[in-house]
C-alpha cells in the first residue's frame, strides 16, 4: 500500500490527528462544523482550522441517547455521544446547520448540555441555509453568512477581509482541483484508487488544515499514478447517499468483484464546489453562489431534476455499471430520494440497489449477502448483454 | 395495486356520502344533540362493524359533549368540507385550475385566485370519514410503492392518495420547507410523480423582522408563479376581503384558546381541532368565520356564567403534540374521566392580525401569520419555539398533567425529547408519552392507547 494512503487512513480513522495537533500547538483555533453548506473558506479566512464533525471511532450511543432517541439518526446520536464524552474538547467552537431534523437539534441539545456543565466549546453557532435554489435564496444565504461572520468577529475578534477570503478561496480551489484529479484517477478504466480509499482521503482532508490537505493530496497523486487498484473485470459501481464515513463499509462492498468508481456522497462529490459561471467578483458573493449551487442533497426541495441529471451524468462519465444507494435508518430525506432514484434508474435501465443501515451499526452479514447477490445480478446482465452484442457481430 | 382495481376517489366519495347524509341533519342541531345522547355510548366506546364507518365523524364532532349550539357551528363547517370534497369529486361549472397546497401552508393567496385548492394531507383526516381503514389503505399504498416507512403518515397519505387516484391531478403545487423533513422530501416525490410545476416557500429558521421580510418577498414570488400557471391576475381586493375574514376568524379562535385558561374551561381544544381541519380545507371562508364566531359566543356565555365546557371538570390536560386522529380521544376522556384538554399543539391559535390598509402591509403580515400557523410556529426553528410555548401553557392554563403522542414521523420533536421531558419534570406535573402515530393505527391500537391513558390518570390519582 502507498505510504501516503496509509497515513491518510490513519488520519481518517481517528478524531484527532498529528496535523491538527500541530496546528493547535501553533495556537490555531479549530472550528467544528456539520454539513456541506458551511463554507470552509470563510472559517479559514477568519483564522480557524475548519474541522468536519464526525463519529469516527464511536463505541456507542449511551450518552447521545440521553438527548436523542432510538428513532433519530445513528450518525447524530453517535457524534453527539462523542461530544458529550469530551472527545471534541479541542474545539474552539462549532457550527450546526439546518441540514435535517436530526442534525439541527444538535444546536439545541448542545446548548442545553453546556448549561448542565457537560463538554461544550465556548461558542456554538447555527447557520441557516435555504432549502431552495433561486436568486432570492442566494441573497438570504449571503445574509446568513454575514451574520455568521459577525458572530465569529464578536466571539473571537476574527474579522474576515475580502482579501483574506479571496486568498482562502484560492487555497480551497487548489484542493478542489486536486480532488478532481483524484476523481479522474478513480474513474479511469482500471481505477488507481478504490472507493474505500477515496472515502478515507476525503475524510482526512476535512480534518486537517487545508494547506496540509493539499500537500497530502499532491503526494498521494504522485504516488498512485499508474497504480491498479482493481481489475478490469470488476463491476463498476456508483455509490449514492448521505452521511457515510466508514471506509470499511465500502471495503465490504468492494470485497466482491466490484469497485466504486463514482459517488454522490457528503464525503464525496458533494465536497466539490466548482466556481460558478455567473459568479460575482466580490469574494463573499462568489462563495455564496458556489456553495448554494454546488451539487445538492435532498434537503434542497426544488433541485431534484438538476441533482438527478448531475448524478446520471457522473454515472455515465465514470462508466459505472450499477448504483448502490444508501440511507441511514430514520432518514426521511434519503428515503424519499432513493424512492425517486429507483424510479429514474429503472426508466434508464440502470440497476440500483437500495440499502439501509445504521452508522457504525454492524449488520455486515446482511449487507454482504445483499451486495453479493446484486453484483451477481449485474454481472449476469452484463454478460448477457455482451453475448447479445457478440451474437449480433457474428451474424 | 393494479390500475383496474382502483376506483377513482373511492374513499373521498364515501366521505362525501357521509357528509351528504349529515348535512340535512345538522339543520336541526337540537335533534343532533339528542340523537347523539341516545346513541352515545355504543359509538363512543368501541369500534365495531356497525359503527366503524361513521364513528370517527362522531368523535371528531364532539361525541356527546358538544352542546346544540356547538352543533350548529359544526354543521356550518361540515358544509364547507362538503363543498371542498365536491369540488374535486363531482366538479361542475367551468373548469378551474387545481392547485395543491401543503397542509401547513395558509391559503389566503389561493382564495384570491379563481382556483380549486386541494390539500393532499387532508385525505388522512377526511379519509376516516369514509371508514377507519381508509387512511391505512392509503398509507400502505405509499409504502408498497417504495416510500420510506419512517415518513410521517401524513406525507405517506399525500403520496398514497395520488397513487390510489384519490387526489385530483394538480395544475401546480405549493409547498414549504416546514415543518419537517417528511414534507421536504414527500413534495419532491409529488412533483416528480405528477409532473406539475411546484413553488416552494423557504421558511426562515428564526422569527425576526428580517425573516418575515424574506418570507414576504417569497409571497410576491408565489403570486407571480400563480399568475403564470393560472393565466389569471391576482385579485387584491379579494385577498383583502379574505384577510379580513381570516383576521376575524383568528381573533375568535385565539380568544377561545385564551378563555380555556379559566377554571373550569369553557371550551375544549376539540372545538379548535375541528376548525383546524376546516382551516386546512377552506381557510379564509365565511363559514370558517361563522363557525369560530358561534363557538366563541358559546364559550363566552359559559365563561360569563362561570360554567365549564364539562359539567364537572376533574382533570385539565395539556396535549402538547399532534392528536391521535384515528382515535379521537377527547369525548372518551371527557366522559370517562372528566378530563378536558385545555390547550393543545395543533388547535391552539396564536396569530397576528393582518393590516389590510395597503397591499404591502398585507403581504408583510401574511408572512407573519404563515409563520405562526400550527406546526410552522413550533416545529420549524430552534427548540425554544416549542418549549417556550409549552412553558407559557404551564404557567397560564393551570394544568394537571401532560399528554404527548410521540408521533413517529416527527423526528425533530423526538430529537428535542429531553428538553421537553425536562420541562415537564420542572413543572412537577405527570406526563404521559404515548408511542403511537397521528394517522397510522398499526403503530398502537385504539385499545392500547386508551389503556395507557386510563392507567396514567388512575396511577397519578387524577381520576
Interface residues (C-beta under 8 A of the other chain):
Chain A: X66 X67 X68 X69 X71 X72 X73 X76 X98 X100 X101 X102 X104 X105 X107 X108 X109 X112 X126 X128 X130 X131 X132 X134 X136 X137 X140 X143 X298 X299 X301 X302 X304 X327 X329 X330 X331 X332 X333 X335 X336 X337 X338 X339 X340 X342 X343
Chain B: X145 X146 X147 X148 X150 X151 X152 X155 X175 X177 X180 X181 X182 X184 X185 X186 X187 X188 X189 X191 X192 X198 X200 X202 X203 X204 X205 X206 X210 X214 X217 X218 X221 X382 X383 X384 X408 X409 X411 X412 X414 X415 X416 X417 X418 X419 X422
